[in-house]
Each structure stands twice: as C-alpha cells, then as structure tokens.
C-alpha cells in the first residue's frame, strides 16, 4: 500500500512519480494499492469520487483530539454506505 495526502490533483502528480519509480525497478504500479488521508473536505462525496478516479481505494479519515469531533467521519461513512448500497 502506498499512502499519501492531498487532493486529487496532488495524488495524481504523486502517483505519476510513483509510476516512474516503479518503471525504474520493473514493478507494475497497478500492483500497489493507493491510500490517502482525508477528512478536511466540506463535500466528502465529491472529494472521494475525485480520489477514486485517481485510483485511490483506501481512505484514512483524520480525527484529531482532544475532543474528537466525529462529524467528518460520519460524513465519510455515509458516503461509503451510499456508494456501496448499504
């Protein structure tokens, strides 16, 4: 798993660099799962769809303390459930 941070454009740029490194060592970049840290968007669904289009399949949601506001996590879980038909 390759983990990164940033919006879809940033992830696309970084993925291209990863692909270059893979080419240099003879590795298929499609064999590497893309992961990204998320959580700050006011529209998680749009952010997630844009990141999915860049090949991201694993999302980690930032929840910082000390009071742990879980509303952003709830929004991401709602998007996931809606997308998966849950």
C-alpha positions, 0 to 999 in steps of 0.5 A: 500500500502506498499512502499519501495526502492531498487532493486529487490533483496532488495524488495524481502528480504523486502517483505519476512519480510513483509510476516512474519509480516503479518503471525504474525497478520493473514493478507494475504500479497497478500492483500497489494499492493507493491510500490517502488521508482525508477528512478536511473536505466540506463535500466528502462525496465529491472529494472521494469520487475525485480520489477514486478516479485517481485510483485511490481505494483506501481512505484514512479519515483524520480525527484529531483530539482532544475532543474528537469531533466525529462529524467528518467521519460520519460524513465519510461513512455515509458516503461509503454506505451510499456508494456501496448500497448499504 
